[in-house]
């Protein structure tokens, strides 16, 4: 159980975009779209309210939304 809690806590960690990009691409299944730095910047510009005045990202807050957005916008990958 401790390992699961550690993974959950890590997913809540607020981080910079480059670290989020690496973590996101490492954690999604092979057949899921991969994120790019330019794609994440575009996502952030389109949805600024998801960032509550800061520049930080977290897997817990943003992963699902990024996946949905990337599937809907294949050209942004």
C-alpha positions in Angstrom: 0.0 0.0 0.0 2.9 2.4 0.7 4.0 2.3 -2.9 0.6 3.2 -4.2 0.5 6.2 -1.8 3.9 7.3 -3.0 2.8 7.2 -6.6 -0.4 9.1 -5.7 1.6 11.8 -3.9 4.1 12.0 -6.8 1.1 12.5 -9.2 -0.1 15.5 -7.1 3.3 17.2 -7.2 3.3 20.5 -9.0 6.1 20.7 -11.5 7.4 22.7 -14.5 6.2 21.9 -18.0 9.3 20.0 -19.1 9.1 17.6 -16.1 5.4 17.1 -16.7 6.1 16.4 -20.4 8.6 13.7 -19.6 6.4 12.1 -16.8 3.3 12.2 -19.0 4.9 10.6 -22.0 6.5 7.9 -19.8 3.2 7.1 -18.0 0.6 6.8 -20.9 0.1 3.5 -22.7 1.9 3.0 -26.0 -1.1 3.6 -28.2 -2.0 6.9 -26.6 -0.9 10.1 -28.2 2.3 11.6 -27.0 2.5 15.2 -25.8 5.0 17.7 -27.2 6.3 20.9 -25.6 4.5 23.0 -28.2 1.3 21.1 -27.7 1.3 21.6 -24.0 1.9 25.3 -24.4 -1.0 25.5 -26.8 -3.2 23.5 -24.3 -2.2 25.9 -21.5 -3.0 28.9 -23.7 -6.4 27.5 -24.6 -7.3 26.5 -20.9 -5.6 29.1 -18.6 -8.2 28.5 -15.9 -6.7 25.0 -15.3 -3.5 26.6 -14.0 -5.0 28.9 -11.4 -2.6 31.8 -12.0 0.6 29.7 -12.0 2.7 27.9 -14.5 2.9 24.6 -12.7 1.5 21.3 -13.9 0.6 18.0 -12.1 -0.3 14.6 -13.4 -3.2 14.4 -11.1 -4.8 17.6 -12.3 -3.9 17.7 -16.0 -3.2 14.2 -17.3 -6.8 13.2 -18.1 -7.5 16.6 -19.7 -4.4 16.4 -21.8 -5.2 12.9 -23.0 -8.7 13.9 -24.0 -7.4 17.0 -25.8 -4.7 15.2 -27.6 -7.1 12.5 -28.9 -9.4 15.3 -30.1 -6.6 17.3 -31.7 -4.2 14.8 -33.4 -2.5 17.6 -35.3 -1.2 19.2 -32.1 1.0 16.3 -31.2 
